Amino acid sequence: MQITFGQKITELRLEKNWTLRKLAEKSGVSYSLIGSIESGSYKVSRETVISLGNAFHYGQMDELLKLAGYAAGDSI
């Protein structure tokens, strides 16, 4: 079973021992929106995917975009 975008964000956040508020501070995305993304109840925008990926300094932006339902190669 493939991991969802929300699950990936949760995984990355927990690896860094960040709270939702800490990720919100780092990404500029509200913590309530991040909570909705992690629970899978919100369709994330491309810009939000990029903001979250940048907050983690995540080097595989295409993977995040694909998990969120965007075409690979759409980064930046």
Secondary structure, DSSP 8 states (H G I E B T S, - for coil): ----HHHHHHHHHHHTT--HHHHHHHHSS-HHHHHHHHHT-S---HHHHHHHHHHHT-S-HHHHHHHTT--TT---
